[in-house]
Amino acid sequence: MNWDRFEGNWKQFKGNVKEHWGHLADDPFDIIAGRRENLAGKVQESQGITREEAEKQLADWHKRMKEINYVK
């Protein structure tokens, strides 16, 4: 599944993202709106990690979503 689908179905995936990165407040979810670069930036900012680590976390999360058939 590519990120265009996440963006198009953001309301559906927002709950799972909140579950995985629970430390993010509700406000950023409106800003993120399913866009990978926005989510990576908010994860990076909230955890004080590098952009590369945030991207790795997103890739790992995306892989898990595929493994549990949450996304195609």
Buried (B, 14 or more C-beta within 10 A) or exposed (E): EEBEBBBEEBEEBBEBBBEBBEEBEEEBBEEBBBBBEBBBBBBBEBBEBEEEBBBEBBEEBBEEBEEEEEBE
